[in-house]
Amino acid sequence: MKIRSIEYEDIPMVVNIHKEAIGYSLNARLGSRHLSHIYACVLNSDSAIVNVIEVDGIMVGVVSATTNPDKLSAEIKKSLSFKQKLLLAVSFVIRPWLIYNLWEHFRLSPTVVYKNILINACLTAIAVKPQYRGKGLGKALIDSVEDYFRSQDVKCYRLDTFKTNIKARSFYNQLGLIEAKEIGRNIILLKEIK
């Protein structure tokens, strides 16, 4: 297995992995072009990373994280062209249930305080192809994010998952994340980095 930073030419494969593994995410539901744009923005951000994992030269997983979600969100919004904004608006008009997903996304971005410390750092997405799960690849991807956070002097980070995603919750608990807060359908998990 090999973990490395994403490169531009990896984006189509990363998008496919993301859609296959976590196609229920809002960004995946907004389409491949949108998801490609998101990964390109993360790739260009100085406050975020995207790592991929390969097995026998085949890309099978991806993880993304940021030290500053507000900054990354602003960078993504600023980078959208008028046409991209228009296409997003059309997506919400023709698929109105996405408006709830968008509302829920913003609702899930509350301030998180743990031990009197504001937690900004966030693991934003992790996806491993289903046939490669249970082989330690997800743990390796999270370890790579924690190494990044350590290099940025981050002491604690968060991630969100659905309350009903029992397998993910069990996986995160095994890695030392604690369930800190329930918001709607989601749970916010935290981990102190040592």
BASESE-329674 format. One record per residue: chain; x, z, y of N, C-alpha, C, O in turn; residue in one letter; residue number from 1. Coordinates in pm, whole numbers, padded with zeros to 5 digits, always signed. Layout:
BEGIN
   ch      npx      npz      npy     capx     capz     capy      cpx      cpz      cpy      opx      opz      opy   aa     i
    A        X        Z        Y        X        Z        Y        X        Z        Y        X        Z        Y    a   NUM
...
END
This chain:
BEGIN
   ch      npx      npz      npy     capx     capz     capy      cpx      cpz      cpy      opx      opz      opy   aa     i
    A   +00084   +00000   -00117   +00000   +00000   +00000   +00089   +00000   +00123   +00196   +00060   +00125    m     1
    A   +00041   -00069   +00226   +00116   -00079   +00351   +00019   -00062   +00468   -00087   -00125   +00472    k     2
    A   +00054   +00025   +00562   -00024   +00043   +00683   +00055   -00012   +00799   +00175   +00013   +00812    i     3
    A   -00013   -00089   +00884   +00053   -00148   +01000   -00047   -00163   +01113   -00168   -00153   +01092    r     4
    A   +00005   -00189   +01232   -00081   -00215   +01347   -00146   -00352   +01333   -00089   -00443   +01273    s     5
    A   -00262   -00364   +01389   -00334   -00491   +01387   -00262   -00593   +01475   -00197   -00558   +01573    i     6
    A   -00274   -00718   +01437   -00226   -00831   +01518   -00347   -00920   +01546   -00447   -00914   +01474    e     7
    A   -00337   -01003   +01650   -00452   -01087   +01687   -00506   -01168   +01571   -00628   -01179   +01553    y     8
    A   -00415   -01225   +01492   -00462   -01310   +01382   -00536   -01231   +01273   -00601   -01290   +01187    e     9
    A   -00526   -01097   +01276   -00596   -01012   +01179   -00743   -00990   +01215   -00822   -00948   +01130    d    10
    A   -00779   -01016   +01340   -00912   -00977   +01387   -01025   -01033   +01301   -01116   -00958   +01268    i    11
    A   -01026   -01162   +01263   -01138   -01210   +01179   -01151   -01131   +01047   -01263   -01099   +01006    p    12
    A   -01042   -01100   +00983   -01048   -01023   +00858   -01094   -00880   +00885   -01173   -00824   +00808    m    13
    A   -01045   -00820   +00994   -01085   -00684   +01030   -01236   -00680   +01056   -01304   -00587   +01013    v    14
    A   -01288   -00781   +01125   -01431   -00789   +01152   -01509   -00796   +01020   -01610   -00729   +01004    v    15
    A   -01461   -00877   +00926   -01528   -00888   +00796   -01528   -00755   +00721   -01630   -00716   +00664    n    16
    A   -01415   -00686   +00722   -01407   -00554   +00656   -01503   -00457   +00723   -01577   -00385   +00655    i    17
    A   -01501   -00454   +00856   -01589   -00364   +00930   -01735   -00391   +00895   -01810   -00298   +00865    h    18
    A   -01775   -00518   +00898   -01914   -00553   +00870   -01953   -00522   +00725   -02066   -00481   +00698    k    19
    A   -01859   -00542   +00632   -01888   -00516   +00491   -01902   -00366   +00465   -01992   -00324   +00392    e    20
    A   -01814   -00287   +00524   -01810   -00144   +00494   -01902   -00060   +00583   -01962   +00036   +00537    a    21
    A   -01912   -00096   +00711   -01995   -00018   +00803   -02080   -00111   +00891   -02081   -00100   +01013    i    22
    A   -02148   -00200   +00825   -02232   -00297   +00894   -02348   -00235   +00970   -02411   -00302   +01052    g    23
    A   -02377   -00109   +00944   -02484   -00039   +01015   -02442   +00006   +01154   -02526   +00051   +01232    y    24
    A   -02312   -00004   +01188   -02266   +00040   +01320   -02324   -00050   +01428   -02352   -00168   +01404    s    25
    A   -02342   +00005   +01547   -02400   -00073   +01657   -02318   -00197   +01687   -02374   -00306   +01701    l    26
    A   -02187   -00183   +01696   -02103   -00300   +01728   -02113   -00408   +01621   -02112   -00526   +01653    n    27
    A   -02124   -00369   +01494   -02140   -00468   +01387   -02276   -00537   +01399   -02286   -00658   +01376    a    28
    A   -02378   -00461   +01434   -02512   -00518   +01447   -02521   -00615   +01565   -02610   -00700   +01569    r    29
    A   -02430   -00602   +01661   -02430   -00692   +01776   -02358   -00824   +01746   -02353   -00912   +01832    l    30
    A   -02303   -00838   +01626   -02250   -00966   +01584   -02098   -00973   +01577   -02027   -00892   +01636    g    31
    A   -02052   -01073   +01505   -01908   -01091   +01481   -01830   -01118   +01608   -01719   -01066   +01626    s    32
    A   -01885   -01199   +01698   -01813   -01228   +01823   -01794   -01101   +01905   -01686   -01075   +01958    r    33
    A   -01900   -01022   +01913   -01891   -00896   +01988   -01788   -00803   +01924   -01705   -00744   +01993    h    34
    A   -01795   -00790   +01793   -01703   -00702   +01721   -01559   -00750   +01737   -01468   -00669   +01753    l    35
    A   -01539   -00881   +01733   -01405   -00938   +01757   -01354   -00901   +01895   -01238   -00865   +01913    s    36
    A   -01443   -00910   +01993   -01406   -00874   +02131   -01367   -00726   +02140   -01270   -00691   +02206    h    37
    A   -01444   -00642   +02074   -01414   -00497   +02075   -01274   -00472   +02017   -01194   -00401   +02078    i    38
    A   -01245   -00531   +01901   -01114   -00509   +01840   -01001   -00566   +01926   -00893   -00507   +01933    y    39
    A   -01024   -00678   +01992   -00922   -00733   +02082   -00897   -00639   +02199   -00782   -00621   +02240    a    40
    A   -01003   -00578   +02252   -00987   -00482   +02362   -00910   -00359   +02317   -00822   -00309   +02388    c    41
    A   -00943   -00310   +02198   -00871   -00192   +02146   -00724   -00226   +02125   -00636   -00145   +02154    v    42
    A   -00699   -00345   +02074   -00562   -00390   +02052   -00482   -00391   +02182   -00363   -00360   +02183    l    43
    A   -00548   -00427   +02293   -00481   -00436   +02422   -00477   -00306   +02500   -00411   -00298   +02604    n    44
    A   -00546   -00204   +02454   -00555   -00079   +02528   -00432   +00008   +02505   -00376   +00012   +02396    s    45
    A   -00391   +00077   +02612   -00278   +00170   +02596   -00327   +00309   +02555   -00247   +00402   +02540    d    46
    A   -00459   +00323   +02537   -00512   +00454   +02498   -00580   +00448   +02361   -00659   +00535   +02326    s    47
    A   -00548   +00344   +02282   -00614   +00329   +02153   -00523   +00255   +02054   -00425   +00191   +02092    a    48
    A   -00560   +00268   +01927   -00488   +00196   +01821   -00588   +00138   +01721   -00701   +00185   +01709    i    49
    A   -00543   +00037   +01651   -00612   -00015   +01533   -00503   -00036   +01428   -00407   -00109   +01452    v    50
    A   -00520   +00028   +01313   -00429   +00008   +01201   -00506   -00053   +01085   -00625   -00027   +01066    n    51
    A   -00436   -00135   +01009   -00495   -00192   +00888   -00412   -00146   +00768   -00296   -00109   +00781    v    52
    A   -00477   -00149   +00654   -00407   -00114   +00529   -00418   -00232   +00434   -00524   -00293   +00418    i    53
    A   -00304   -00263   +00371   -00298   -00373   +00276   -00261   -00320   +00139   -00183   -00225   +00126    e    54
    A   -00318   -00382   +00038   -00282   -00353   -00101   -00245   -00487   -00163   -00325   -00581   -00164    v    55
    A   -00123   -00495   -00214   -00072   -00619   -00272   -00089   -00737   -00176   -00124   -00848   -00216    d    56
    A   -00062   -00712   -00048   -00069   -00815   +00054   -00208   -00852   +00101   -00224   -00942   +00183    g    57
    A   -00310   -00782   +00050   -00449   -00810   +00089   -00498   -00698   +00179   -00490   -00580   +00144    i    58
    A   -00550   -00735   +00297   -00605   -00637   +00390   -00737   -00583   +00333   -00829   -00660   +00305    m    59
    A   -00744   -00450   +00317   -00863   -00391   +00255   -00925   -00279   +00338   -01030   -00226   +00300    v    60
    A   -00863   -00242   +00450   -00920   -00134   +00530   -00870   -00139   +00672   -00768   -00201   +00702    g    61
    A   -00944   -00071   +00760   -00909   -00065   +00902   -00952   +00070   +00957   -01049   +00131   +00912    v    62
    A   -00877   +00116   +01056   -00912   +00239   +01128   -00881   +00217   +01275   -00782   +00153   +01309    v    63
    A   -00965   +00272   +01361   -00939   +00266   +01505   -00961   +00403   +01565   -01041   +00483   +01516    s    64
    A   -00889   +00429   +01673   -00898   +00559   +01738   -00855   +00546   +01883   -00785   +00451   +01921    a    65
    A   -00898   +00641   +01963   -00860   +00642   +02103   -00835   +00784   +02151   -00897   +00879   +02103    t    66
    A   -00745   +00797   +02246   -00721   +00927   +02308   -00815   +00948   +02426   -00829   +01060   +02474    t    67
    A   -00880   +00840   +02471   -00966   +00849   +02589   -01083   +00752   +02576   -01075   +00639   +02623    n    68
    A   -01192   +00794   +02511   -01306   +00705   +02489   -01367   +00650   +02619   -01411   +00535   +02622    p    69
    A   -01371   +00731   +02724   -01429   +00684   +02850   -01346   +00569   +02908   -01402   +00470   +02956    d    70
    A   -01214   +00583   +02903   -01126   +00478   +02954   -01142   +00351   +02870   -01151   +00241   +02924    k    71
    A   -01144   +00366   +02738   -01158   +00251   +02650   -01292   +00182   +02673   -01299   +00059   +02679    l    72
    A   -01398   +00259   +02686   -01531   +00202   +02712   -01531   +00124   +02844   -01588   +00015   +02851    s    73
    A   -01468   +00180   +02946   -01461   +00111   +03076   -01382   -00019   +03064   -01419   -00120   +03123    a    74
    A   -01272   -00017   +02986   -01192   -00138   +02966   -01274   -00246   +02895   -01266   -00363   +02930    e    75
    A   -01352   -00204   +02796   -01434   -00300   +02721   -01540   -00360   +02813   -01559   -00482   +02816    i    76
    A   -01610   -00275   +02888   -01714   -00324   +02980   -01656   -00419   +03083   -01716   -00522   +03113    k    77
    A   -01541   -00383   +03138   -01478   -00466   +03241   -01436   -00603   +03185   -01436   -00703   +03257    k    78
    A   -01399   -00606   +03058   -01348   -00730   +02999   -01459   -00828   +02961   -01431   -00945   +02934    s    79
    A   -01583   -00782   +02958   -01693   -00871   +02919   -01720   -00974   +03028   -01734   -00940   +03146    l    80
    A   -01727   -01099   +02989   -01762   -01205   +03084   -01913   -01199   +03111   -01987   -01131   +03041    s    81
    A   -01955   -01271   +03212   -02098   -01280   +03242   -02173   -01332   +03120   -02280   -01281   +03085    f    82
    A   -02118   -01434   +03056   -02183   -01494   +02939   -02195   -01391   +02826   -02299   -01383   +02760    k    83
    A   -02089   -01313   +02804   -02094   -01211   +02698   -02199   -01105   +02730   -02272   -01060   +02641    q    84
    A   -02206   -01064   +02856   -02309   -00966   +02896   -02448   -01024   +02876   -02539   -00954   +02830    k    85
    A   -02466   -01151   +02909   -02595   -01216   +02892   -02633   -01223   +02744   -02747   -01197   +02707    l    86
    A   -02537   -01258   +02659   -02563   -01264   +02514   -02598   -01127   +02458   -02684   -01117   +02370    l    87
    A   -02534   -01022   +02508   -02569   -00886   +02465   -02711   -00852   +02507   -02788   -00795   +02429    l    88
    A   -02746   -00888   +02629   -02883   -00861   +02677   -02985   -00934   +02591   -03088   -00878   +02555    a    89
    A   -02956   -01059   +02557   -03046   -01136   +02471   -03058   -01069   +02333   -03167   -01064   +02276    v    90
    A   -02947   -01018   +02281   -02950   -00947   +02152   -03048   -00831   +02155   -03121   -00807   +02060    s    91
    A   -03048   -00758   +02266   -03137   -00643   +02278   -03283   -00686   +02295   -03374   -00617   +02251    f    92
    A   -03304   -00800   +02358   -03441   -00851   +02377   -03499   -00899   +02244   -03614   -00870   +02212    v    93
    A   -03420   -00974   +02168   -03473   -01030   +02042   -03470   -00929   +01927   -03537   -00948   +01826    i    94
    A   -03391   -00823   +01942   -03386   -00718   +01839   -03402   -00582   +01910   -03304   -00509   +01923    r    95
    A   -03522   -00549   +01954   -03542   -00429   +02036   -03502   -00298   +01969   -03476   -00200   +02038    p    96
    A   -03497   -00294   +01835   -03454   -00171   +01768   -03310   -00137   +01802   -03268   -00021   +01788    w    97
    A   -03233   -00237   +01847   -03094   -00209   +01888   -03089   -00123   +02014   -02989   -00054   +02038    l    98
    A   -03195   -00127   +02094   -03199   -00043   +02213   -03192   +00104   +02173   -03124   +00183   +02237    i    99
    A   -03263   +00140   +02066   -03256   +00278   +02016   -03114   +00311   +01971   -03063   +00419   +02000    y   100
    A   -03051   +00216   +01901   -02912   +00238   +01858   -02820   +00258   +01977   -02730   +00343   +01973    n   101
    A   -02841   +00180   +02083   -02759   +00194   +02203   -02784   +00329   +02270   -02690   +00398   +02309    l   102
    A   -02911   +00366   +02282   -02946   +00496   +02340   -02882   +00609   +02258   -02826   +00704   +02313    w   103
    A   -02891   +00597   +02126   -02834   +00699   +02039   -02682   +00704   +02055   -02623   +00812   +02053    e   104
    A   -02620   +00587   +02070   -02474   +00581   +02089   -02433   +00660   +02213   -02339   +00739   +02208    h   105
    A   -02505   +00639   +02324   -02470   +00711   +02446   -02506   +00859   +02435   -02437   +00944   +02492    f   106
    A   -02611   +00888   +02364   -02650   +01027   +02341   -02545   +01100   +02256   -02526   +01221   +02269    r   107
    A   -02478   +01024   +02170   -02376   +01083   +02082   -02242   +01099   +02152   -02145   +01144   +02091    l   108
    A   -02235   +01062   +02277   -02109   +01073   +02349   -02108   +01194   +02441   -02061   +01185   +02554    s   109
    A   -02160   +01307   +02393   -02162   +01424   +02480   -02023   +01484   +02490   -01932   +01451   +02414    p   110
    A   -02010   +01571   +02584   -01887   +01647   +02596   -01877   +01738   +02474   -01973   +01807   +02438    t   111
    A   -01761   +01738   +02411   -01738   +01825   +02296   -01628   +01923   +02334   -01517   +01883   +02369    v   112
    A   -01660   +02050   +02325   -01564   +02155   +02356   -01543   +02237   +02230   -01639   +02278   +02163    v   113
    A   -01417   +02261   +02197   -01382   +02339   +02079   -01272   +02437   +02119   -01167   +02396   +02169    y   114
    A   -01297   +02564   +02096   -01202   +02669   +02134   -01164   +02656   +02282   -01047   +02667   +02320    k   115
    A   -01267   +02632   +02364   -01251   +02619   +02510   -01165   +02500   +02552   -01112   +02498   +02663    n   116
    A   -01151   +02401   +02465   -01072   +02282   +02497   -01165   +02160   +02487   -01236   +02144   +02387    i   117
    A   -01164   +02076   +02589   -01241   +01952   +02587   -01175   +01856   +02488   -01055   +01828   +02499    l   118
    A   -01252   +01805   +02394   -01200   +01714   +02292   -01232   +01570   +02332   -01348   +01528   +02327    i   119
    A   -01131   +01496   +02373   -01148   +01356   +02410   -01112   +01262   +02297   -01181   +01163   +02274    n   120
    A   -01004   +01291   +02227   -00956   +01200   +02124   -01063   +01179   +02017   -01134   +01271   +01978    a   121
    A   -01072   +01053   +01972   -01182   +01018   +01882   -01137   +00913   +01781   -01077   +00811   +01818    c   122
    A   -01165   +00937   +01656   -01151   +00835   +01554   -01280   +00753   +01565   -01388   +00802   +01534    l   123
    A   -01268   +00628   +01609   -01385   +00549   +01644   -01444   +00471   +01527   -01565   +00446   +01525    t   124
    A   -01362   +00432   +01431   -01415   +00358   +01315   -01314   +00366   +01201   -01193   +00361   +01222    a   125
    A   -01367   +00378   +01081   -01283   +00367   +00961   -01366   +00291   +00858   -01482   +00325   +00834    i   126
    A   -01305   +00190   +00799   -01376   +00106   +00703   -01279   +00065   +00593   -01170   +00013   +00619    a   127
    A   -01320   +00088   +00470   -01243   +00044   +00353   -01340   -00035   +00266   -01453   +00007   +00241    v   128
    A   -01294   -00151   +00220   -01379   -00233   +00132   -01427   -00145   +00017   -01350   -00069   -00041    k   129
    A   -01556   -00157   -00017   -01613   -00070   -00120   -01534   -00065   -00251   -01520   +00042   -00309    p   130
    A   -01484   -00178   -00298   -01414   -00179   -00427   -01278   -00109   -00421   -01216   -00086   -00526    q   131
    A   -01230   -00073   -00301   -01101   -00005   -00287   -01116   +00142   -00251   -01017   +00211   -00228    y   132
    A   -01238   +00192   -00247   -01260   +00332   -00214   -01222   +00421   -00330   -01222   +00379   -00446    r   133
    A   -01190   +00546   -00299   -01154   +00643   -00402   -01011   +00630   -00450   -00975   +00687   -00553    g   134
    A   -00928   +00556   -00378   -00789   +00533   -00417   -00689   +00593   -00317   -00570   +00565   -00325    k   135
    A   -00739   +00674   -00223   -00651   +00737   -00125   -00624   +00654   +00000   -00546   +00695   +00085    g   136
    A   -00687   +00538   +00011   -00661   +00451   +00125   -00722   +00506   +00254   -00659   +00499   +00360    l   137
    A   -00842   +00561   +00246   -00905   +00622   +00363   -00822   +00737   +00416   -00805   +00751   +00537    g   138
    A   -00771   +00820   +00325   -00685   +00931   +00366   -00559   +00879   +00434   -00516   +00933   +00536    k   139
    A   -00500   +00775   +00378   -00379   +00717   +00438   -00408   +00663   +00578   -00326   +00678   +00669    a   140
    A   -00523   +00600   +00596   -00560   +00549   +00729   -00579   +00664   +00828   -00533   +00656   +00943    l   141
    A   -00645   +00770   +00784   -00664   +00886   +00873   -00531   +00952   +00903   -00508   +00996   +01016    i   142
    A   -00443   +00960   +00805   -00308   +01014   +00830   -00236   +00934   +00939   -00166   +00990   +01022    d   143
    A   -00255   +00801   +00937   -00189   +00716   +01038   -00246   +00744   +01177   -00172   +00740   +01276    s   144
    A   -00376   +00772   +01185   -00437   +00808   +01314   -00384   +00943   +01361   -00355   +00961   +01479    v   145
    A   -00373   +01037   +01269   -00322   +01169   +01307   -00177   +01160   +01354   -00137   +01233   +01446    e   146
    A   -00098   +01073   +01293   +00040   +01051   +01341   +00037   +00998   +01484   +00116   +01041   +01569    d   147
    A   -00052   +00904   +01511   -00067   +00849   +01646   -00107   +00961   +01743   -00048   +00975   +01850    y   148
    A   -00207   +01039   +01705   -00251   +01147   +01793   -00137   +01246   +01820   -00120   +01291   +01933    f   149
    A   -00060   +01280   +01717   +00055   +01370   +01738   +00152   +01311   +01840   +00204   +01382   +01926    r   150
    A   +00178   +01180   +01829   +00271   +01115   +01922   +00218   +01115   +02065   +00295   +01101   +02160    s   151
    A   +00087   +01132   +02080   +00024   +01137   +02212   -00005   +01281   +02255   -00073   +01304   +02355    q   152
    A   +00047   +01378   +02179   +00030   +01521   +02205   -00116   +01565   +02201   -00157   +01655   +02275    d   153
    A   -00195   +01501   +02115   -00334   +01540   +02095   -00337   +01652   +01992   -00274   +01642   +01887    v   154
    A   -00410   +01757   +02022   -00417   +01874   +01934   -00542   +01876   +01846   -00544   +01943   +01742    k   155
    A   -00645   +01803   +01887   -00771   +01804   +01813   -00843   +01673   +01840   -00837   +01620   +01951    c   156
    A   -00911   +01620   +01740   -00988   +01497   +01759   -01124   +01511   +01693   -01149   +01605   +01617    y   157
    A   -01211   +01415   +01723   -01346   +01416   +01670   -01380   +01283   +01604   -01312   +01182   +01625    r   158
    A   -01485   +01285   +01527   -01547   +01163   +01475   -01692   +01195   +01446   -01730   +01311   +01433    l   159
    A   -01772   +01091   +01436   -01915   +01108   +01410   -01950   +01037   +01280   -01889   +00935   +01244    d   160
    A   -02049   +01092   +01210   -02102   +01025   +01091   -02249   +01063   +01078   -02294   +01161   +01137    t   161
    A   -02323   +00983   +01002   -02463   +01015   +00977   -02475   +01140   +00892   -02396   +01162   +00801    f   162
    A   -02575   +01223   +00922   -02602   +01342   +00840   -02629   +01303   +00696   -02592   +01376   +00603    k   163
    A   -02692   +01188   +00676   -02730   +01144   +00542   -02613   +01084   +00463   -02628   +01055   +00344    t   164
    A   -02499   +01063   +00528   -02384   +01003   +00461   -02305   +01113   +00390   -02199   +01155   +00436    n   165
    A   -02358   +01157   +00279   -02302   +01270   +00205   -02159   +01241   +00157   -02074   +01329   +00163    i   166
    A   -02133   +01119   +00109   -01998   +01085   +00061   -01896   +01095   +00174   -01788   +01151   +00156    k   167
    A   -01930   +01040   +00290   -01837   +01047   +00404   -01815   +01191   +00447   -01702   +01232   +00474    a   168
    A   -01923   +01269   +00454   -01909   +01409   +00495   -01819   +01485   +00398   -01736   +01565   +00440    r   169
    A   -01836   +01461   +00269   -01751   +01526   +00169   -01606   +01484   +00184   -01515   +01567   +00177    s   170
    A   -01584   +01354   +00205   -01449   +01300   +00226   -01383   +01367   +00346   -01269   +01412   +00337    f   171
    A   -01455   +01372   +00459   -01398   +01431   +00581   -01371   +01580   +00563   -01271   +01631   +00611    y   172
    A   -01461   +01650   +00494   -01440   +01793   +00469   -01315   +01816   +00384   -01240   +01911   +00408    n   173
    A   -01292   +01730   +00285   -01173   +01741   +00201   -01045   +01722   +00283   -00940   +01775   +00248    q   174
    A   -01055   +01646   +00393   -00939   +01621   +00477   -00922   +01727   +00587   -00833   +01716   +00672    l   175
    A   -01007   +01828   +00584   -00993   +01939   +00678   -01075   +01927   +00805   -01058   +02008   +00896    g   176
    A   -01162   +01828   +00814   -01250   +01819   +00930   -01365   +01917   +00913   -01415   +01938   +00802    l   177
    A   -01405   +01977   +01023   -01517   +02071   +01018   -01637   +02011   +01091   -01622   +01940   +01190    i   178
    A   -01754   +02040   +01039   -01877   +01991   +01102   -01909   +02084   +01217   -01940   +02202   +01197    e   179
    A   -01901   +02030   +01339   -01910   +02114   +01458   -02045   +02110   +01527   -02089   +02209   +01585    a   180
    A   -02113   +01994   +01521   -02234   +01980   +01602   -02323   +01872   +01543   -02274   +01767   +01501    k   181
    A   -02454   +01897   +01539   -02550   +01797   +01497   -02620   +01741   +01620   -02665   +01816   +01707    e   182
    A   -02628   +01608   +01627   -02698   +01542   +01736   -02780   +01429   +01676   -02725   +01331   +01626    i   183
    A   -02911   +01443   +01680   -02997   +01341   +01623   -02967   +01320   +01475   -02968   +01415   +01397    g   184
    A   -02940   +01194   +01438   -02910   +01161   +01298   -02764   +01186   +01262   -02726   +01169   +01147    r   185
    A   -02682   +01226   +01359   -02539   +01233   +01337   -02483   +01375   +01340   -02544   +01469   +01390    n   186
    A   -02364   +01384   +01284   -02286   +01507   +01287   -02152   +01475   +01350   -02089   +01374   +01317    i   187
    A   -02109   +01559   +01440   -01976   +01547   +01500   -01884   +01637   +01421   -01911   +01757   +01405    i   188
    A   -01775   +01580   +01372   -01674   +01654   +01299   -01548   +01664   +01383   -01518   +01574   +01462    l   189
    A   -01475   +01772   +01366   -01352   +01796   +01441   -01239   +01832   +01348   -01259   +01884   +01238    l   190
    A   -01117   +01801   +01394   -00999   +01845   +01319   -00888   +01880   +01415   -00853   +01802   +01504    k   191
    A   -00833   +01998   +01395   -00712   +02037   +01468   -00593   +01974   +01398   -00584   +01975   +01276    e   192
    A   -00501   +01920   +01477   -00384   +01855   +01420   -00268   +01953   +01430   -00242   +02012   +01534    i   193
    A   -00200   +01967   +01318   -00084   +02057   +01315   +00044   +01980   +01309   +00152   +02039   +01305    k   194
END
